[in-house]
Structure formats: C-alpha cells, structure tokens
C-alpha cells in the first residue's frame, strides 16, 4: 500500500505492537523447543500465533483511524496475545494490560483506507 510499509510499521504504537508480537513469538519458540506441548496443544498454539501475526492488527493502529475502532481492535490484539501466552502455559507480560494505541478523535476515512497524499 502506498509503495511502502507505513500502513503496518513506523509509528510508535505500530512499532510497539510489533515488539509485543516478537516477545510472544519468542515465548512460543521457547515452549515449542522445550517439548512441553503435546501435538494438539502445538497445533492450537500455532494457529493462535497465526491469528496474532495477522497484518490487520497493525493497520488499525495510528491516529488516522477513529479512536473507537482503534480501541476495539487494539484490545482484541492484546487479548489474542494473552490467549497465546495462556496456551503456552506462560504468564503474559503485564504490558498487555495497557492500551497500545488510541487512534484519532475523528478520522476523515472512518476506518477505510487512507489516501496517498
């Protein structure tokens, strides 16, 4: 989109979201390498990781989307990450209890793709 990756990276909230995802992936890798998960648990955790890795989460972060929509999606993102940690048997980091992004008060696009200016 727009010939760059600004839809998914670059702003402080998007970058922090990636940090959250990296930490979750590192926890996943550690637990998988330990062999603590049975085959079904591994399958479920792998599927949950894929949910967490969806690019749409990061699209919503930023001040160009309405605050209500951003709040809903960023809460869902943090909830999905917490669920992955639960499946792994690892305590989720406390930072997942803190809102990551707040969006804009009003956005011209109201949740649609923004224009390339």
N, C-alpha and C positions, 0 to 999 in steps of 0.2 A: 504494500500500500504506500503510495506517495514516493516510491523509489527508495525507501529507507525503512528502518525498523522502529521509527518513533512511536508507532501505534502500540508497541509492546515493551520498549525499553527507553531509558533516558531520563525520565522524571524521577524525582526522589521516591515517590510511592511505588512506581513500577519497579525500580531497582531494588527497593526493599522487599517487594513481593518475590522477586527472583531470589533474593537472599533466603527468604523463608522456604522457598521451594528447594534450593540447594541443600539447606540443612535437613529437610525432610528426606531428600534423596540419599544423603549421606547416612541417615539413620536406617533407611531401607536397605542400603548396600551392606551396612554393618550387620544387621539382623539376618539378612539372607546369607551372608558369608558365614555366620555363626552356625547355620543349620538348625536354628530353633523353630522354624516354621515347618509344619507338615505341608504336603503337596496342595491341599485345599486352601490352607491359610496363605501359602505363597501365591496361589492363583488369585485369591481375593485381594491381597495386598498389592499385587502387580496391577490389577485392574484399578484399584483405588489410586495408585500412583499415576496411572494414565489420566484419570479424572483430574488430579491435581496439576498435571502438566498441560492441560488444555490452554491454548493461547487466548481464549476469550476472557479469562480472568483478567489478564493484563490489559486488554483492550479497554475494559471499563475503568481502570484506574486513571486518574487525571482530572484536571479542572474543566475539561471540555465536555464532560458528561454531567447530567443533573445529579445533585447530591443524593436524592432519594434512590436513584438507580445504582449509583456507585456504592452507597451504603449497603444495599441489598446484596450486590454481587461480591463486595469485599468480605462481608460477613460469611457468605456461602463459601468463598475461597478458604477463609480461615477454618471454617467448620470441616471442610473436606480434608484439609491438612491435619487437623486434630484427629479425624477419623482414621487417617493413615497411621498416625502415631499409635492410636489405640489398637489397631490391627497388628501392629508390630510389637505390642507389649512394651512400648516406650512412653514415658511421661512426655506430653507435649510441652514445648517451651512456653513460659508464661507470656512471652511477647505475642503469642497467638490470641491472647485475650484483649489486646489493644488494637483499636481500629487502625487500619493501614492507610486508607485513603478516604477523603470526604467529598471529592467532586466539586463542582461549581454550584453556586446558588441557583443559577438558571443558565441553561445552555441552549444556544440557538438550535442546535441539532437535536436536542431532547433524546439522546441515546442512539441516534443514527450516525452513520459515518460522517466525519468532518470533512470539509472541503480542503483541497490542497491550495494554499494561498501563496 
